[in-house]
Amino acid sequence: MHIVKAPDPRLKIQTKPVKKINPALLQTLKEMVKLTKTFKEPEGVGLASTQVGLDESFFVAKNLPAGRHGGPKFITVINPKVLSNSKRTKKYFEGCLSSPNIWGEVRRHTLIKVSYQDQTGKLIISSLKGVLAWIFQHEIDHLNGILFQDRVLEQKGKFYKYTGKDKTGTEIFEEVTL
């Protein structure tokens, strides 16, 4: 399994709903979590089906910080829908595993209410805020064929390229045009 990189047309497809949760899907989700965990610079916090070349509606997302018993926890999200969102928005500095080293500011809702199925098929309805709300919006965009670059352009934002770290370890970004 590998990450599909922009401008691959598979990143622009509209996914179809998952009809049945089966062992093959569960194995794919497990592999997606494993792959996402391999990314450190930048850290992988979510991965949508389209980013691994698939056309069904699911993603994995980092949910909790590392606990006493190991690394971060990931949740599996199948057939997600945004039911409502807050009027309040916030700008987030976003990147994407499918667009290495490119970053941009994207305005997203600070609170969203979502429904989705977990890996057992159970319907979950949840209100999300903070980083998890941001991850859900980014990954749901992927499932609808929308990249964060599309959001930056529609919001008339700026793009940045990661160029490394300075002597103090501070990340350096320079503005670029795409």
Protein Blocks (a to p, Z undefined) as FASTA:
>chain_A
ZZdddfbfklmpccdddfbdcfklmmmmmmmmmmmmmpmbdcdfbdcfklnopabdcddd
dfbdcdfkbcadddddehiacfbdcfbdcddddddfklghiacdddddfbdcdddddfko
pacddddehjllmmmmmmmmmmnopafklmmmmnopacdddebjcfkopacdddddZZ
